[in-house]
């Protein structure tokens, strides 16, 4: 694995290095620190921060290459990821004082949408990587997210929860609710969702990762945030969909944006799909479910 740590010399960037180092060490990754000075006169402070970040990685037996650039962060990061292949880009972000969650770092969103590799957005401090929440539709479009999550979890010896939200059914199908929320029954079923989640769980298990399936029922964002409040996770994995304009590689869907907006934990954004569903949002990509059919009655009764 090759990882690119992006830094502007801020405390948020150094927090990103600390957490990203947990992943890099477990995966024995090649690491590069890209420092970008956006304003003249900040070069010395940036170099000092980069040296501290380099020392943080050395504590995990990681020897990071240092690269410094001057210019616009998004432009320089996109340029670097096109010049060299990276498996993961790591950036830091923080809340803006007095602003709503949706107005968190605009640059973070721009980077997520502009670069091709998966992006790890580190918000706040997270000293360990023990539990990962992987948002999944159970479909083939989540394959990359599952494989990358498995690699990270295996290296860090972390456990993974495969998380899926079932949409609220009409009253006509209320009798199907208990069966669909029964994880064991679902995984043993021949439904597309059951087969998909079963395969994803098997992929993680083959990588030596302890994996459980978590189901909730209701509105996607509300149930996701409730799960994150009720259980302690160190990393959340979600997806973004391909955009139609080749100059803007990927788009954040509604669910992914809500995760980033409200997150107090690191969020890993993995590219899903190969071009189909170019303007679909993450709700349809990651949390889709087939419409249930009502039970047929025997005409003799």
HULIN-V417702 format. One line per field, one symbol per residue. phi: phi as a letter, one per 30 degrees, with the letter a starting at -180 (. if undefined). psi: psi as a letter, one per 30 degrees, with the letter a starting at -180 (. if undefined). A space follows every 10 residues. Layout:
phi->???
psi->???
This chain:
phi->.cbcccbcid dddddddedd ddddddchdd bbcccbccbd jcdddddddd dddddddddc icccdcbcbc kdeddddddd dddbdbcacc bcbadceicd edcdeddddd dedccddebc cccicbdbbc bbccdbcicd dceddddddd dddddchccb cdcbccdddd eecdddeddd dddddddcdc dedddddddd dddddddicd bbcccbbkde dddddddddd bcccaccbbb cdcddddbdb bddededddd dcdcbdbccc dcibkdhdcd dddddcbdad ddcdddcddd c
psi->kkkjkkkggl eeeeeeeeef eeeeeeghlk kkjjkkjfkk fgeeeeeeee eeeeeeeefg hkjkkkkklk akeeeeeeee ffekkkfkkk llllkkkgll efgljeeeee eefelelkkj jjkakjflje kkjjkkfglf fgeeeeeeee eeeeefhllk jkkkkklkll efgfffeeef fjeeeefflg leeeeeeeee eeeeefggkk klkkklkbke eeeeeeefef ljkfkkkall lklfjffjel kkleeeeeee efkglkkkjk kllgflhfgk lfefefglkl klklkkkkff .
